[in-house]
Amino acid sequence: MKEGKAHITLLDKDLKPITLTSQALSLTAGEKGSAKKLEVTKSENDFVATLPAGMDYWCIFQLKEKSDAKAITFRIHYNAI
């Protein structure tokens, strides 16, 4: 995380960043009861989202390889304490 922004990079089997083409990511984050869907922007090699205020909450990611593909959901516990 840099300057309150999460940078999410997808890696290939050799742990090299892949070029983002048709992939899409949605992110919901925030403290329990006040979680919100965040705006995610896409650059050549990563997704970027501004995280909400707070020190301890869950981030729920939904990644699609292509727009018509089924989403892969994963959760990360953000704890800055």
C-alpha positions, 0 to 999 in steps of 0.5 A: 500500500502506498499513500492510502492506495492498494496496488494489485499486480497479477503475476505469471508462473515465473512471478513476473507481472502480466500485462492486463488486457481483459481482466477486471477486478472489483473490490469491497472494503471497510469496517463491518457494517460500513463496507463499500464497493471501491473504484478500481482503476487499471493500468498496464500492469496493476489495479489501483484502489484507494482504501477507506479509512480504518486500521482493521477490516476485510477486503473482498476481491472479485477477479474476472479473467474475461468480462464473461468469465465467472468471478474468482473471489478472495478475501484479505484481512487488512490490519495496519495495527 
